Amino acid sequence: MDFASSDRLRDDPADAAMTSVKIVVAGGFGVGKTTFVGSVSEITPLTTEAVMTAASDGVDDLSHVPDKTTTTVAMDFGRVTLDAGLILYLFGTPGQHRFWFMWDDLIQGAIGAVVLVDTRRLADSFPAVDYFENAGVPFLIGINGFHGRFPHDAGDVQDALSVNPGVPIIQCDARRRASTKNALISLVQHAMATQLSMR
């Protein structure tokens, strides 16, 4: 997992002095991945949102997100420049299990992932956590505070998810740019520390 290998993502000569890396934003259905990418992206994010139809009845649990009318069917894409001369290219994954076949392609070349969780539906996060553990991709857990509320602290979530103590768990608000940017900075730091520990 060499950060330099992501230089191929550069598409602007003005970025020549910058380092660019790929980050994946993942998690279960309706946890806020599209919102996360959109809130922090400095470009208009590319989304592949489709209107939810009757075909999702009985398949997608809308009990905690009753106002959700669209869903990501391929990916979300955004870009953010960090202060340290680092460009992050963000790839948001689709949340529904029937679209997870695309995850293998989306993680290619990624230095790490933010796994968003909704503590009201924590069981929906297990497959995403298992996926990144098995793929060997550094990740952190972002507890998305819906309506700005965080009823469970990081220790409770770590115990519930049974993740390695080395996996960072932070609170974030996917609607707020400062919060999502902080999550990305934490992920980059974690990915760098992981890479250095493997040398």
C-alpha positions in Angstrom: 0.0 0.0 0.0 2.3 2.7 -1.3 1.0 6.3 -1.2 3.1 7.1 -4.2 1.2 4.6 -6.3 -1.9 6.8 -6.2 -0.1 9.6 -8.1 -1.8 8.2 -11.2 -5.0 9.9 -10.0 -3.5 13.3 -10.7 -5.2 15.0 -13.7 -4.2 18.6 -13.3 -0.6 19.9 -13.9 -1.2 22.4 -11.0 -1.3 19.3 -8.7 2.3 18.4 -9.6 3.6 19.4 -6.1 0.7 17.7 -4.4 0.4 14.1 -3.3 -3.0 12.5 -4.2 -4.5 9.4 -2.6 -7.7 7.5 -2.8 -10.1 7.1 0.2 -13.2 4.9 0.4 -16.3 6.0 2.3 -18.3 2.9 3.2 -21.0 1.5 5.4 -24.5 0.1 5.5 -27.6 1.4 3.8 -28.6 4.9 4.7 -25.7 5.7 7.1 -24.8 9.0 5.4 -22.1 8.1 2.9 -23.4 10.4 0.1 -23.9 13.2 2.6 -20.4 12.7 4.0 -18.8 13.0 0.5 -21.0 15.9 -0.5 -20.3 17.9 2.7 -16.5 17.8 2.3 -16.0 17.8 -1.4 -14.5 21.0 -2.9 -16.0 20.0 -6.3 -19.5 19.3 -7.1 -19.7 15.6 -6.2 -20.5 13.0 -8.8 -23.3 10.8 -7.5 -25.2 7.8 -8.9 -28.4 8.3 -6.9 -31.5 6.6 -8.1 -35.0 7.0 -6.9 -36.0 4.2 -4.6 -38.9 2.1 -6.0 -41.3 -0.5 -4.8 -38.7 -3.1 -5.6 -36.9 -2.1 -2.3 -40.0 -2.8 -0.2 -39.2 -5.5 2.3 -35.5 -5.4 1.3 -34.3 -2.0 2.6 -35.0 -1.0 6.2 -36.3 2.6 6.1 -37.6 2.6 9.7 -34.8 4.9 10.8 -34.5 6.9 7.6 -38.2 7.4 6.6 -37.4 10.5 4.4 -34.9 8.7 2.3 -36.1 8.6 -1.3 -32.9 7.9 -3.3 -30.0 5.5 -3.0 -26.5 5.2 -4.4 -26.4 2.4 -7.0 -22.7 2.6 -8.1 -20.6 5.2 -6.2 -20.2 8.8 -5.1 -17.1 10.7 -6.0 -15.6 13.8 -4.5 -12.3 15.6 -4.0 -10.8 17.5 -1.1 -7.4 19.2 -0.6 -5.9 18.9 2.9 -3.7 21.7 4.3 -0.6 19.4 4.2 -0.5 19.4 0.4 -2.5 16.3 0.1 -5.4 15.7 -2.3 -7.9 13.1 -1.3 -10.1 11.5 -3.9 -13.2 10.1 -2.2 -15.2 7.1 -3.4 -18.4 6.4 -1.6 -19.7 2.9 -1.9 -23.3 1.8 -2.4 -24.8 0.6 0.9 -27.3 -2.1 -0.2 -26.0 -5.6 -0.1 -27.1 -6.3 -3.7 -24.6 -3.7 -5.0 -21.6 -4.8 -2.9 -20.1 -6.6 -5.8 -18.7 -3.2 -6.8 -16.7 -2.8 -3.6 -13.8 -4.9 -4.8 -13.2 -2.5 -7.7 -13.8 0.6 -5.6 -11.1 -0.3 -3.0 -8.4 -0.9 -5.6 -5.5 1.6 -4.9 -7.2 3.0 -1.7 -5.0 3.8 1.2 -7.9 3.5 3.7 -11.6 3.7 4.4 -14.0 5.5 6.6 -16.7 3.1 7.7 -19.7 5.1 8.8 -22.0 3.6 11.4 -25.5 4.5 12.7 -25.7 3.3 16.3 -29.5 2.8 15.9 -28.7 0.0 13.4 -25.2 -1.1 14.5 -25.7 -4.7 13.2 -25.8 -3.2 9.6 -22.1 -2.3 10.1 -20.8 -5.7 10.7 -20.4 -6.7 7.0 -18.5 -3.5 6.2 -16.2 -4.0 9.2 -15.6 -7.6 8.2 -15.0 -6.6 4.6 -12.2 -4.2 5.4 -10.6 -6.4 8.0 -10.5 -9.3 5.4 -9.2 -6.9 2.7 -6.4 -5.7 4.9 -7.3 -2.1 4.2 -6.7 0.4 7.1 -10.0 1.9 8.2 -11.6 3.9 11.0 -15.1 3.8 12.4 -17.0 7.1 12.0 -20.0 7.3 14.3 -22.5 9.4 12.4 -24.5 11.5 14.8 -27.9 11.7 13.3 -29.6 14.9 14.3 -26.4 15.8 16.1 -26.9 13.2 18.8 -24.3 10.6 19.9 -26.1 8.3 22.4 -23.2 5.9 22.6 -19.5 6.7 23.1 -16.6 5.3 21.2 -15.8 2.6 23.8 -19.4 1.2 23.6 -19.2 1.1 19.8 -15.8 -0.6 19.9 -17.1 -3.3 22.2 -20.3 -3.8 20.2 -18.4 -4.1 16.9 -15.6 -6.2 18.4 -13.0 -4.3 16.4 -9.3 -4.3 17.0 -8.3 -1.7 19.6 -6.0 -0.2 17.0 -8.9 0.8 14.8 -9.7 4.5 15.5 -13.4 5.2 16.4 -14.5 8.8 16.2 -17.7 10.8 16.3 -18.6 12.7 13.2 -21.5 14.6 11.7 -21.7 13.7 8.0 -23.5 17.0 7.3 -20.7 19.2 8.6 -17.5 19.9 6.5 -15.3 20.5 9.5 -16.4 17.2 11.1 -16.0 15.1 7.9 -12.6 16.7 7.2 -11.4 15.8 10.6 -12.5 12.2 10.1 -10.5 12.1 6.8 -7.4 13.6 8.5 -7.7 10.9 11.2 -7.9 8.2 8.6 -4.8 9.5 6.7 -2.8 9.6 9.9 -4.0 6.0 10.7 -3.2 4.7 7.2 0.3 6.3 7.4 1.0 4.8 10.8 -0.2 1.4 9.6 2.1 1.6 6.6 5.1 2.6 8.7 4.4 -0.3 11.1 4.6 -2.8 8.3 8.1 -1.7 7.2 
